Amino acid sequence: MLLEKGKTLSLAAARTLLPYEGPERRRNVELLTLDEIERRHIERVLEVTGGNRPKAAKILGINVSTIYRKLEKYNLTDKNYESN
């Protein structure tokens, strides 16, 4: 169904005629699991904090012991996050 006020069809309205192609149908789109998103985010926060777990936990809004569990779950090592 098209709802146009004038006699001409706008490009925006014409696009609604195309079949839906959500992100799952677009090519070259990386779809991640929630676990992978969580792992990457924890990695990034630990990189930014230089491996400081209490600071990372505060940023993430979780307990420090949770960081330890997540590091173990995702098989992440401390050496990747230590400041030089």
C-alpha positions in Angstrom: 0.0 0.0 0.0 1.3 3.4 -0.9 0.2 6.6 0.7 1.2 9.6 -1.5 -0.3 13.0 -1.3 0.8 14.2 -4.7 0.6 12.7 -8.2 4.3 11.7 -8.3 5.9 8.8 -6.5 8.8 9.8 -4.2 11.9 7.7 -4.0 11.2 7.0 -0.3 7.8 5.7 -1.1 9.2 3.6 -4.0 11.6 2.0 -1.6 8.8 0.6 0.5 7.8 -1.5 -2.5 11.0 -3.4 -2.4 11.1 -6.7 -0.5 12.3 -6.5 3.1 16.0 -7.1 3.4 16.8 -6.9 7.1 20.4 -7.2 8.4 20.3 -11.0 8.3 19.8 -10.9 4.6 22.4 -8.2 3.7 25.7 -9.4 2.4 29.0 -8.9 4.3 27.2 -8.2 7.6 28.9 -9.9 10.6 26.2 -11.2 13.0 27.6 -12.0 16.4 26.3 -14.0 19.3 25.6 -12.3 22.6 28.5 -14.2 24.1 30.9 -12.9 21.4 29.7 -9.4 21.9 30.2 -9.7 25.6 33.6 -11.2 25.2 34.7 -8.5 22.8 33.4 -5.7 25.1 35.1 -7.2 28.1 38.3 -7.4 26.1 38.0 -3.8 25.1 37.3 -2.5 28.6 40.3 -4.4 29.9 42.5 -3.0 27.2 41.4 0.5 28.0 42.0 0.0 31.7 45.3 -1.7 31.2 44.0 -4.9 32.7 42.8 -3.2 35.9 40.0 -5.6 36.9 38.4 -3.5 39.6 38.2 -0.5 37.3 36.9 -2.7 34.4 34.3 -4.1 36.7 33.1 -0.6 37.7 32.9 0.4 34.0 31.0 -2.7 33.2 28.7 -2.5 36.2 29.7 -5.9 37.5 31.5 -7.5 40.4 35.3 -8.1 40.1 34.7 -11.8 40.7 32.5 -11.8 37.6 35.5 -10.5 35.5 37.4 -13.6 36.7 34.6 -15.9 35.7 34.2 -14.2 32.3 38.0 -14.4 31.6 37.9 -18.1 32.4 34.7 -18.6 30.3 36.1 -16.9 27.3 39.6 -18.3 27.8 41.1 -14.8 28.0 44.5 -14.2 29.6 45.9 -11.3 31.6 48.9 -10.8 29.5 46.8 -9.3 26.7 45.7 -6.4 28.9 48.7 -5.4 31.1 50.1 -1.9 30.7 53.6 -1.6 29.4 
